[in-house]
């Protein structure tokens, strides 16, 4: 467990952050300049706070009397740029970090066929896997990742995300992961921390934070949406559709998303959820779910975030204040949530 409670003045900007990060991937999400990189640099020992405390698994890394040097903190750091040594082979780059669990890490990241190559002969995704392996082979107690996929195109991202996900599920260590990409949040995060103006404004289990209407202004109206854990229950190859079941009902999405029994995680964009007070008929939309309103939060603009309970599973919708007023929406009201099958982007579907 990582625990951070620090303050640092950086010119006109002040980092004043409190965070608890358990094992798994804690994603730091927020706009550029919000303090995400400064926060992980303080954890790494690359930035010394003015005051506060940082502890890792009960060991004090920084407080008023202690400031452990960066090289002694047992931190693995993966940057946006892989920063491999061009004159070394993949194996030599890996061993530069150490030889902790060498064979297991090489196999975990699928690096064995690459060991004798030089960085110039690797794709961007392969370089990042090597950088991750090098960070892990130093035997870290925590892993820091600063936008590790930002420089990769969509194809390379889809190549490396499964390795990150497997690391999250297998490694018993906290991972701080900085990103601007909500699709990476949806596919990787176990904990979500929203960062704004140098502060962690909200943090908790990713599904809880994502489905909270009050978090919509912090996440952004385009990125806001609930996460659902679903199971593939039917695949229709003729129509290229997959049926996914969860406690609140079933969803039909385009494509063959996995074999029957496959568990997936979906991000349902709040702006793509339509609400109706009565059960609609004659619609082209394939997904109509009964729900109950749990919370209404008025935004700074014309929108209202509507928290929904769908069979015990939280959903989120964003509609205009006029619609909420004309529909007489109140907490406890029964509604129907409508979602077009094409609303969920492929990048927002990941392994459960």
ABEGO torsion letter per residue (X at the ends): XBBBBBBBBBEABBBBBBBBBBBEBBBBBEBBGAGAAAAAAAAAGABBBABEBBBBGGBBABBAABBBBAAAAGBBBBBABAGBBAABBAAAAAAAAEABGAAAAAAAAGAAAAAABBAAABBAAAAAAAAAAAAAAAGBABBBBBGAAAABBAAAAAAAAAAAAAAAAABBBBBBBBBABAAAAAAABABBBBBBGGBBABBEBAAAAAABAAAAAAAEAAABEBBBBBBBABBBAAAGBBBBBBAAEBBBBBEBAEBBGBBBBBBBBAAABBBBABBBBGBABABBBBBBBABBBBBABABBBBBBBBGGBBBBBBBBAAAAAAAGBBBGBBBBBBBBAAABBAAABBBX
